[in-house]
Amino acid sequence: QVQLAESGGGLVQPGGSLRLTCAASGFTFSTYIMMWYRQAPGKEHELVAAISTGGTTTDYADSVKGRFTISRDNAKNTVYLQMNSLKPEDTAVYYCKTVIRGSNYWGQGTQVTVSS
């Protein structure tokens, strides 16, 4: 079955960096768009970044443009989110997601906390 497993979250000071990893299995990874979402306490899920199947096209929320970079390694069935210049408002649970034949698949999420 489809499985998405995020890792790499943690506590970081403002201005710091983290790299999130999402390991995928159970589907043909290279043929699906992959996305990173986040959910802060009391807020809706927010689309942070998306990447095309071949990795050549990316899109970002305005709030993270210039600071976050999404990438993928189709040979390893993995998608990454490099987060630089982190701010307290980036604090959230971060999820990877894909859509397969109209169904949404989410990982369990990884907590990112930006605080001094």
SULPE-V344601 format. One line per field, one symbol per residue. psi: psi as a letter, one per 20 degrees, with the letter a starting at -180 (. if undefined). A space follows every 10 residues. Layout:
psi=???
This chain:
psi=rpppoqrira pqqpiaqqoq popqrjrngi jpqqqprqoq pjrrpppgqq prgijipqqq qhiipihqpq rqohhjlqqq oporlqqhii prppqqqrpo lipppqaiqp pppoq.
